[in-house]
Amino acid sequence: MSRLALPALIVLCVVCLSQGSKDVCYLPIVEGNCSNRMSLWAFNITSRRCVRFYYSGCGGNANRFKYRLKCVFSCFKYRF
């Protein structure tokens, strides 16, 4: 493998992940419609912060992250 292959692959992954993030970051926070309570993170576009919320386990949308840092990194460009 050439010396540039790994850095090129990393850049490609970052670009691909960040392109899908805009739609996710602008989605409303939806708890879902089941009876479970999982503590997750979502991006609040009004406050421009990642906030904790309880997800019911089904329904909802893609604006939910298991870890706060994943939320922060995914929606970083919308925080300012």
C-alpha distances in whole Angstrom, upper triangle without the diagonal:
4,7,8,6,8,11,12,12,14,16,16,18,20,21,22,24,26,27,29,30,33,35,34,36,39,40,43,43,44,45,45,48,48,49,46,46,42,42,39,38,38,38,42,42,45,44,41,40,38,41,42,44,44,43,45,42,42,43,42,39,35,37,36,34,34,33,34,31,29,33,32,29,29,32,32,33,36,37,39
4,5,5,8,10,10,11,14,15,16,18,20,21,22,24,25,27,29,30,33,35,35,36,39,40,43,43,45,46,46,49,49,51,48,47,43,43,40,38,39,38,42,41,45,44,40,40,38,42,42,44,45,44,46,44,44,44,43,40,36,37,37,35,35,34,35,31,30,33,32,29,29,32,31,32,35,36,37
4,6,7,8,9,11,12,14,15,17,18,20,21,23,24,26,28,29,32,34,34,34,37,39,42,42,44,45,46,49,49,50,47,46,42,41,38,37,37,37,40,40,43,42,38,38,37,40,41,43,44,43,46,43,44,44,42,39,36,36,36,33,34,32,33,29,28,31,30,27,28,30,29,30,33,34,35
4,6,6,6,9,10,11,12,14,16,16,18,20,21,23,25,26,28,31,31,32,34,36,39,40,41,43,43,47,47,49,46,45,41,40,37,35,35,34,37,37,40,39,36,35,34,38,39,41,42,41,44,41,42,42,40,37,33,34,34,31,32,31,31,28,26,29,28,24,25,28,27,27,30,32,32
4,6,5,6,9,10,10,12,14,15,16,18,20,21,23,25,27,29,29,30,33,35,38,38,40,41,41,44,45,46,43,42,39,38,35,34,33,33,36,36,39,39,35,35,33,37,38,39,41,39,41,39,39,39,38,35,31,32,32,30,30,29,30,27,25,28,27,24,24,27,26,27,30,32,33
4,5,5,6,9,10,11,12,14,15,17,18,20,22,23,26,28,27,28,31,33,36,36,37,38,39,42,42,44,41,40,36,35,32,31,31,30,34,34,37,37,33,32,31,34,34,36,38,36,39,36,37,37,36,33,29,30,29,27,27,26,27,24,22,25,25,21,21,25,24,25,28,29,31
4,5,5,6,9,10,11,12,14,15,17,18,21,21,24,26,26,27,30,31,34,34,36,38,39,42,42,44,41,39,36,34,31,30,30,29,32,32,35,34,30,30,29,32,33,35,37,36,39,37,37,37,35,32,28,29,29,26,27,25,26,22,21,23,23,19,20,22,21,22,25,27,28
4,5,5,6,9,10,11,12,14,15,17,19,20,23,25,25,26,29,30,34,34,36,37,38,41,42,44,41,40,36,35,32,30,30,29,32,31,35,34,31,30,29,33,34,36,37,36,39,36,36,36,34,31,27,28,28,26,27,26,27,24,22,24,23,20,20,22,22,22,25,27,28
4,5,5,6,9,10,11,12,14,16,17,19,21,23,23,24,27,29,32,32,33,35,35,38,39,41,38,37,33,33,29,28,28,27,31,30,34,33,30,29,28,31,32,34,35,33,36,33,33,33,32,28,25,26,26,24,25,24,25,22,20,22,22,18,18,21,21,22,25,26,28
4,5,5,6,9,10,11,12,14,16,17,20,22,21,22,25,27,30,30,31,33,34,37,37,39,36,35,31,30,27,25,25,24,28,28,31,30,27,26,25,28,29,31,32,31,34,32,32,32,30,27,23,24,24,21,22,21,22,18,17,19,19,15,15,18,18,19,22,23,25
4,5,5,6,9,10,11,12,15,15,18,20,20,21,24,26,29,29,31,33,34,37,38,40,37,36,32,31,27,25,25,24,27,26,30,29,25,25,24,28,29,31,33,32,35,33,33,32,30,27,23,23,24,22,23,22,22,19,17,19,19,15,15,17,17,17,20,22,23
4,6,5,6,9,10,11,13,15,17,19,19,20,23,24,28,28,30,32,32,36,37,39,36,35,32,31,27,26,25,24,27,26,30,30,26,26,25,28,30,31,33,31,33,31,31,30,29,25,22,22,23,22,23,23,23,20,18,20,20,16,15,18,18,18,21,23,24
4,5,5,6,9,10,11,13,16,17,17,18,21,22,25,26,27,29,29,33,33,35,33,32,28,27,24,22,22,21,25,24,28,28,24,24,22,25,26,28,29,28,30,28,28,27,26,22,19,20,20,18,20,19,20,17,15,17,17,13,12,16,16,17,19,21,23
4,6,5,6,9,10,11,13,16,15,16,19,21,24,24,26,28,29,32,33,35,32,31,28,26,23,21,20,19,22,22,25,25,21,21,20,23,25,26,28,27,30,28,28,27,25,22,18,18,19,17,19,18,18,15,13,14,14,10,10,13,13,13,16,18,20
4,6,5,6,9,10,12,14,15,16,18,20,23,24,26,29,29,33,34,36,34,33,29,28,24,22,21,20,22,21,25,25,21,22,21,24,26,28,29,28,31,29,29,28,25,22,18,19,20,19,21,20,20,18,15,16,16,12,11,13,14,13,16,18,20
4,6,5,7,9,12,13,13,15,17,19,22,23,25,27,27,30,31,34,32,31,28,27,23,21,20,19,22,21,25,26,22,22,21,24,26,26,28,26,28,27,26,25,23,19,16,17,18,17,20,20,20,18,15,16,17,13,11,14,15,15,17,20,21
4,6,6,7,10,11,11,12,15,16,19,20,22,24,24,27,28,31,28,27,24,23,19,18,16,16,19,19,22,23,19,19,18,21,22,23,24,23,25,24,23,22,20,17,13,14,15,14,16,16,16,14,11,12,13,10,8,11,12,13,15,17,19
4,5,5,7,10,10,10,13,15,18,19,21,24,25,28,30,32,30,28,25,24,20,18,16,14,17,16,20,20,17,17,16,20,21,23,25,23,26,25,25,23,21,17,14,14,15,15,17,17,16,14,12,12,12,9,7,8,10,9,11,14,16
4,6,7,9,10,11,13,15,18,20,22,24,25,28,30,32,31,30,27,26,22,20,17,16,18,17,21,22,18,19,19,22,24,24,26,24,27,26,25,23,21,17,14,14,17,17,20,20,19,18,15,14,15,13,10,11,12,11,13,16,18
4,6,6,7,9,11,12,15,17,18,21,21,25,26,29,27,26,24,23,19,17,15,14,17,16,19,21,18,18,17,20,21,22,23,21,24,22,21,19,17,13,10,11,13,14,17,18,18,17,13,13,14,12,9,10,13,13,13,16,19
4,6,5,6,9,10,13,14,17,19,20,24,25,28,26,25,22,21,17,14,12,11,13,12,16,17,14,14,13,16,18,19,21,19,22,21,21,19,16,13,10,9,11,12,15,15,15,14,11,10,11,9,6,6,9,10,10,13,15
4,5,5,6,9,12,14,17,20,21,24,27,29,28,26,24,23,19,16,13,11,12,11,14,16,13,14,14,17,19,20,22,21,24,23,22,20,17,13,11,10,13,14,18,18,17,16,14,12,13,12,8,7,10,9,8,12,14
4,6,5,6,10,12,14,18,18,22,24,26,26,25,23,22,18,16,13,11,13,11,15,17,14,16,15,17,19,19,21,19,21,21,20,17,14,11,9,9,12,14,18,19,18,18,15,13,15,14,11,10,13,12,11,14,17
4,6,5,9,10,12,15,16,19,21,23,22,21,19,18,14,12,9,8,11,10,14,15,13,13,12,14,16,15,17,16,18,18,17,15,12,8,6,5,8,10,14,15,14,15,12,10,12,12,9,8,12,12,11,14,17
4,6,8,9,12,15,17,21,23,25,23,22,19,18,14,11,8,6,8,7,11,12,9,10,10,12,14,15,17,16,19,19,19,17,14,11,9,6,9,11,14,15,13,14,12,9,10,11,8,6,9,10,8,10,13
4,7,9,12,15,17,20,23,25,24,23,21,20,17,14,10,8,8,6,9,12,10,12,12,14,16,16,18,17,20,21,20,17,14,11,10,8,11,14,18,18,16,17,15,12,13,14,11,9,12,12,9,11,14
4,7,9,12,13,17,19,22,21,20,19,18,15,13,9,8,9,8,11,13,12,13,13,13,15,14,16,15,17,17,16,13,10,7,8,6,10,13,16,17,17,18,16,13,15,16,13,11,15,15,12,14,17
4,6,10,11,15,18,20,19,18,17,16,14,12,9,8,7,8,10,12,12,13,12,12,13,12,14,13,15,16,15,13,9,8,9,7,10,13,16,18,17,19,17,14,16,18,15,13,17,17,14,16,18
4,7,9,13,15,17,16,14,14,13,11,9,6,7,7,9,11,12,13,12,10,9,10,8,10,9,12,14,13,11,8,8,9,6,8,11,14,15,14,17,16,12,15,17,15,14,17,18,16,16,19
4,6,9,12,14,14,13,12,13,11,11,9,11,11,13,15,16,16,16,14,12,12,9,9,8,9,11,10,8,5,7,9,8,9,12,14,17,17,19,18,15,18,20,18,17,20,22,19,20,23
4,7,9,10,10,9,9,10,10,11,10,13,13,16,17,18,19,17,15,13,11,7,6,5,6,8,8,8,6,9,11,10,9,12,14,16,17,20,18,16,19,22,19,19,22,24,22,22,26
4,6,9,9,10,11,12,12,14,13,16,16,19,20,21,22,20,18,16,14,11,9,6,5,7,5,5,4,8,11,11,11,14,15,18,19,22,20,18,22,24,21,21,25,26,24,25,28
4,7,9,11,12,15,15,17,17,19,20,22,23,25,25,24,22,19,17,14,11,9,6,8,6,6,8,11,14,15,14,17,18,21,23,26,24,22,25,27,25,25,28,30,28,29,32
4,6,9,11,14,15,18,18,21,22,25,26,27,27,26,23,20,18,14,11,9,5,6,6,8,10,13,16,17,15,18,18,21,23,26,24,23,26,28,26,26,30,32,30,30,34
4,7,10,13,15,18,19,22,23,26,27,27,28,26,23,21,18,14,10,9,5,7,9,11,13,16,18,19,17,19,18,21,23,26,25,24,27,29,27,28,31,33,31,31,35
4,6,10,12,15,17,21,22,25,26,26,27,24,21,19,15,12,9,7,4,6,9,12,13,16,17,17,15,16,15,18,20,23,22,21,25,27,25,26,29,31,30,30,33
4,6,9,13,14,18,19,23,24,23,24,21,18,15,12,9,5,6,5,7,10,13,13,15,17,16,13,14,13,15,17,20,20,19,22,24,23,24,26,29,27,27,31
4,6,10,12,16,18,21,23,22,22,19,16,14,10,8,5,5,6,7,11,13,13,14,15,14,11,11,9,12,14,17,16,16,19,21,20,21,23,26,25,25,28
4,7,10,14,15,19,21,19,19,16,13,10,7,6,5,6,9,10,13,15,14,15,15,13,10,9,8,10,11,14,14,13,16,19,18,19,21,24,23,22,25
4,7,11,13,16,18,17,17,14,10,8,6,6,6,7,10,10,13,14,12,12,12,10,6,6,5,7,8,11,11,10,13,15,14,15,17,20,19,19,22
4,7,10,13,15,14,13,10,6,5,4,6,8,9,13,13,15,16,13,12,11,8,6,5,6,6,6,9,9,7,9,12,11,12,14,17,16,15,19
4,6,9,12,11,10,8,5,5,6,7,10,10,14,14,15,15,11,10,9,5,5,6,9,9,8,11,10,6,9,12,10,10,12,15,13,13,17
4,6,9,9,7,6,4,6,9,10,13,13,17,18,18,17,14,12,10,7,8,9,12,12,9,11,10,7,8,11,9,7,10,12,9,9,13
4,6,6,5,6,6,7,10,11,14,15,18,19,20,18,15,13,13,9,11,12,15,15,12,14,14,10,11,14,12,10,12,13,10,10,13
4,6,5,7,9,10,14,14,17,18,21,22,22,20,16,15,14,11,13,15,18,18,15,16,16,12,12,14,13,9,11,11,8,8,10
4,5,8,11,11,15,15,19,20,23,24,24,22,19,17,17,14,16,18,21,20,17,19,19,15,15,17,16,13,14,14,10,10,11
4,5,9,9,13,14,18,20,23,25,25,24,20,19,18,15,16,17,20,18,15,17,17,14,13,16,16,12,13,14,10,8,10
4,7,9,13,15,19,20,23,24,25,23,20,18,17,13,15,15,18,17,13,14,15,11,10,13,12,9,9,10,7,5,7
4,6,10,12,16,18,21,22,23,23,19,18,16,12,13,13,15,13,10,11,12,9,8,11,11,9,9,11,9,7,10
4,7,10,13,14,18,19,21,20,17,15,14,10,10,9,11,10,7,9,10,6,6,10,10,8,10,12,11,9,13
4,6,10,12,16,17,19,19,16,15,14,11,10,10,11,11,8,11,12,9,10,13,13,12,13,16,14,12,16
4,7,10,13,15,17,17,15,15,14,11,9,9,10,10,8,12,13,10,12,15,15,15,16,19,17,16,20
4,6,10,12,14,14,12,13,13,11,9,10,11,12,11,15,15,12,15,18,17,16,19,21,19,18,22
4,6,9,11,13,11,13,14,12,10,11,11,13,13,17,17,15,18,20,19,19,22,24,22,22,25
4,6,8,9,8,10,11,11,8,10,10,13,14,18,16,15,18,20,19,19,22,24,23,23,26
4,6,8,8,11,13,13,11,13,13,16,18,21,20,18,22,24,22,22,26,28,26,26,30
4,7,8,11,12,13,11,13,12,16,18,21,19,18,22,23,21,22,26,28,26,27,31
4,6,9,11,13,12,14,14,18,20,23,20,19,23,24,22,23,26,28,26,27,31
4,7,10,11,11,14,16,19,21,23,20,19,23,24,21,21,25,27,25,26,29
4,7,8,9,12,14,17,18,20,18,16,20,21,18,18,22,23,21,22,26
4,6,7,11,13,16,17,19,16,14,17,18,15,15,19,20,18,20,23
4,5,8,11,14,14,16,13,11,14,15,12,12,16,17,16,18,21
4,7,10,12,12,14,11,9,12,13,10,10,14,15,14,15,18
4,7,9,10,12,10,8,11,13,11,11,15,17,16,16,20
4,5,7,9,6,6,9,11,9,11,14,16,16,16,20
4,7,9,7,8,11,13,12,14,16,19,19,19,23
4,5,5,7,9,10,11,13,14,18,18,17,21
4,5,5,6,9,10,11,12,15,15,14,17
4,5,5,6,8,10,10,14,14,13,17
4,5,5,6,9,10,13,14,14,17
4,6,5,6,8,11,11,11,15
4,6,5,5,9,10,8,12
4,6,5,8,10,10,13
4,6,8,9,10,14
4,6,6,7,10
4,5,5,8
4,6,7
4,6
4
